[in-house]
Amino acid sequence: MKKILILGASGLVGKAIAKECLNDFDVYGTYFSSKTNLPDEKQFQLNIQDEKILRDILNLVQPDIIVSTLRGDFDEQLKFHRVLAEELKNGDSVLYFFSTTNVFDGDLSKHHSEEDEPISKSEYGQYKINCEEMLVQYLGNRSNIIRIPGMWGKNSPRLNTMKTNIETNNQIQAYSNLECSFLLDVHLAHQMRFIFENDLRGIFHLGAVDMVNESAFLENLVNQLTTAEVNIQRNHYQDKESTYYFGLVSNRNDLPDSLKITNQEIISHLIH
């Protein structure tokens, strides 16, 4: 079995990937405050400021595959990933770094594919661009970029917040002129297992194959979660009526159709 080390295995994405890969890989993971579901001997508490513990974990596990789903202070994360890249530079480990649609938030005139040059105006998007570029510079084709849209899951922060707002009759904010796509944690995990098993490399845009108006998606989901009257505040992005595009499209053909999903299938999963 190949060894996988998931940095951030207690989060939504990391937890789903760990669960999906347990039967086919030797899975290890890190956490910051909340423990993972992995056996105690295969999980490690890690603060991204502690470079020595990172090195100790890498030396102990000697992973074939490393998955980074970390969150936190942008400057600290960039420094952490530079240390990680330096440690991996002379080895054989393959890294999969999770990035975001926000690397394109500087150009909302179209949806973006893997071939498009990132351009961001947000601090978050620019941090991810800096990380992507640095990791590829250090590791070449052993550094792979996984860009994902807004994530949903049956126990995701997005869904839990929505349910709380429904119960308390709080407003749910939504943009009526923003086209985007979403993805499920469990479906992402299926896709990642296929990527690992087939040693696929490069930049990946993972998300629903169709685009959806954000307010339409949320209204559809809310209407299937409750019959009660829900206060949905429909806003115009940038206070303009123009349509803005914030989706990830993929020009890759190495993921099978069975691993593709639509936004309606995401909603169906969340309500059942």
C-alpha positions in Angstrom: 0.0 0.0 0.0 1.2 3.5 -0.8 1.3 5.9 2.2 -0.8 9.0 2.1 -0.2 11.9 4.5 -3.1 14.3 4.7 -2.3 17.7 6.1 -5.5 18.9 7.7 -7.2 15.5 8.0 -9.8 16.8 10.5 -11.4 19.3 8.1 -14.2 18.8 5.7 -12.1 17.9 2.7 -9.3 16.1 4.5 -11.7 13.9 6.5 -13.6 12.9 3.4 -10.4 11.9 1.5 -9.1 10.0 4.5 -12.3 8.0 4.8 -12.4 7.3 1.0 -8.8 6.0 0.9 -8.6 3.9 4.0 -9.1 0.6 2.2 -6.6 1.2 -0.6 -3.9 3.2 1.0 -2.0 3.5 4.3 -3.5 6.7 5.5 -1.9 9.2 8.0 -3.2 12.6 8.9 -2.5 15.8 10.9 -4.9 18.0 12.9 -4.6 21.2 14.8 -7.2 21.1 17.6 -9.8 18.4 16.8 -8.6 14.8 16.4 -9.3 12.9 13.2 -11.0 9.6 12.9 -7.7 7.8 12.1 -6.1 5.5 14.6 -4.0 7.3 17.2 -0.7 6.0 15.9 -1.6 7.4 12.5 -2.5 11.0 13.4 -0.4 13.8 14.6 -1.1 17.2 16.1 0.6 19.9 14.0 0.8 23.6 14.3 1.9 25.1 11.0 4.4 27.3 12.8 6.3 24.2 14.1 8.7 23.2 11.4 10.5 20.6 13.5 7.3 18.6 14.1 6.6 18.7 10.3 10.0 17.3 9.6 9.6 14.6 12.3 6.3 13.5 10.8 7.7 13.4 7.3 10.7 11.3 8.5 8.5 9.0 10.4 5.8 8.4 7.8 7.9 8.8 4.6 4.7 9.3 2.6 4.4 8.5 -1.1 1.6 11.0 -1.5 1.0 14.2 0.5 -2.3 16.1 0.4 -2.5 19.6 1.8 -5.9 20.9 2.7 -4.6 23.3 5.4 -6.3 26.6 6.4 -5.1 29.4 8.5 -3.1 32.7 8.4 -1.9 33.2 4.8 1.6 34.3 5.5 2.1 31.4 8.0 0.7 29.0 5.4 3.0 30.2 2.7 6.0 29.9 4.9 4.8 26.4 6.0 4.4 25.2 2.4 7.9 26.5 1.5 9.4 24.5 4.3 7.4 21.5 3.1 8.6 22.0 -0.4 12.2 22.2 0.7 11.8 19.0 2.7 10.3 17.2 -0.3 12.6 18.7 -3.0 15.2 15.8 -3.1 12.7 13.0 -2.5 10.1 11.2 -4.6 6.9 12.2 -2.7 4.0 13.6 -4.8 2.2 16.6 -3.5 -1.5 17.5 -4.1 -2.1 21.1 -3.0 -5.7 22.3 -2.6 -6.4 25.7 -4.1 -9.5 27.6 -5.0 -11.7 29.4 -7.6 -10.5 32.6 -5.9 -7.3 32.5 -7.9 -9.5 33.8 -10.7 -11.5 36.4 -8.8 -9.7 39.2 -10.6 -11.5 38.3 -13.8 -15.2 37.4 -13.5 -15.9 37.9 -17.2 -15.9 34.1 -17.9 -15.5 30.8 -16.2 -11.9 29.5 -16.1 -10.2 26.3 -17.2 -6.9 24.8 -16.2 -5.1 26.6 -19.0 -6.1 30.1 -17.9 -3.6 32.2 -16.1 -4.7 33.0 -12.5 -5.5 36.6 -11.7 -6.8 37.6 -8.3 -7.7 40.8 -6.5 -8.3 39.2 -3.1 -5.8 38.5 -0.4 -7.0 34.9 -0.3 -6.7 34.3 -4.0 -3.3 35.9 -4.2 -2.0 33.7 -1.4 -3.1 30.6 -3.2 -1.5 31.8 -6.4 1.8 32.5 -4.6 1.6 29.0 -3.1 0.9 27.3 -6.4 3.8 29.0 -8.1 6.2 28.4 -5.3 5.4 24.7 -5.0 5.7 24.1 -8.8 9.0 26.0 -8.7 10.4 23.7 -6.0 8.9 20.4 -7.0 8.1 20.6 -10.7 5.6 17.9 -11.9 5.6 16.4 -8.4 3.5 19.4 -7.3 -0.1 19.1 -8.4 -2.8 21.8 -8.0 -6.4 20.9 -7.1 -8.7 23.9 -7.5 -12.1 23.5 -6.0 -15.3 25.7 -5.7 -17.5 26.1 -2.7 -17.8 22.8 -0.9 -20.9 21.2 0.5 -21.4 18.1 2.6 -24.0 16.7 5.0 -22.0 18.1 7.9 -20.4 21.0 6.1 -20.3 24.5 7.6 -22.3 25.8 4.7 -25.2 23.4 5.2 -25.1 23.7 9.0 -25.2 27.5 8.8 -28.1 27.3 6.3 -30.1 25.0 8.6 -29.4 27.3 11.6 -30.7 30.3 9.6 -33.8 28.4 8.6 -34.5 27.4 12.2 -33.9 31.0 13.5 -35.5 32.7 10.5 -32.3 34.6 9.8 -31.7 36.0 6.4 -29.9 33.9 3.9 -27.7 36.0 1.6 -27.4 35.1 -2.1 -26.2 36.7 -5.3 -28.7 36.7 -8.1 -26.2 37.6 -10.8 -23.3 35.3 -10.0 -22.9 32.0 -11.9 -20.8 29.4 -10.1 -20.5 25.7 -9.4 -20.2 23.7 -6.2 -18.9 20.3 -5.1 -19.6 17.6 -2.5 -17.0 16.5 0.0 -17.7 12.8 -0.7 -17.6 13.2 -4.4 -14.4 15.1 -4.3 -13.0 12.2 -2.3 -14.0 9.7 -5.0 -12.3 11.9 -7.6 -9.1 12.2 -5.5 -8.9 8.4 -5.0 -9.0 7.9 -8.8 -6.3 10.6 -9.2 -4.1 8.9 -6.7 -4.7 5.4 -8.1 -3.9 6.5 -11.6 -1.0 8.8 -10.7 -2.6 11.7 -12.5 -0.6 14.9 -12.5 -1.0 18.6 -13.2 -3.7 21.2 -12.5 -7.2 19.9 -11.8 -10.5 21.9 -11.8 -12.9 19.8 -9.8 -16.6 20.8 -9.5 -20.0 20.3 -10.8 -20.0 20.0 -14.6 -22.8 22.6 -14.9 -23.0 26.2 -13.7 -25.8 27.6 -11.6 -27.0 30.9 -10.4 -26.1 31.1 -6.8 -29.5 32.3 -5.6 -31.2 29.7 -7.7 -29.1 26.9 -6.1 -29.7 28.1 -2.6 -33.5 28.6 -3.2 -33.7 25.1 -4.6 -31.9 23.7 -1.6 -33.9 25.6 0.9 -37.2 24.7 -0.7 -36.3 21.0 -0.4 -35.1 21.3 3.2 -38.2 23.0 4.6 -41.8 24.0 3.7 -41.5 27.1 6.0 -41.2 30.6 4.6 -37.5 31.4 4.5 -36.0 34.9 4.2 -33.6 34.8 1.3 -32.0 38.2 0.5 -31.1 38.3 -3.2 -28.3 40.7 -3.8 -26.5 42.0 -6.9 -22.8 41.2 -6.9 -20.8 44.4 -7.2 -24.2 46.2 -7.0 -24.6 45.8 -10.7 -27.1 43.9 -12.8 -24.4 42.4 -15.1 -23.8 38.7 -14.9 -20.6 37.6 -13.3 -18.9 34.2 -13.8 -17.1 32.4 -10.9 -17.0 28.8 -12.0 -14.2 26.3 -12.7 -14.4 24.4 -15.9 -12.2 21.5 -16.9 -10.6 20.7 -20.2 -9.1 17.4 -18.9 -10.4 14.1 -20.3 -8.8 11.7 -17.8 -11.6 11.6 -15.3 -14.4 9.2 -16.3 -18.0 10.3 -16.7 -18.9 8.2 -13.6 -16.9 10.7 -11.5 -18.8 13.8 -12.8 -21.6 15.4 -10.9 -24.2 18.1 -11.5 -25.4 20.8 -9.1 -28.8 19.1 -8.9 -27.2 15.9 -7.8 -25.4 17.8 -5.1 -28.7 19.1 -3.8 -30.3 15.6 -4.0 -27.4 14.2 -1.9 -27.7 16.9 0.8 -31.4 16.4 1.4 -31.5 12.6 1.6 
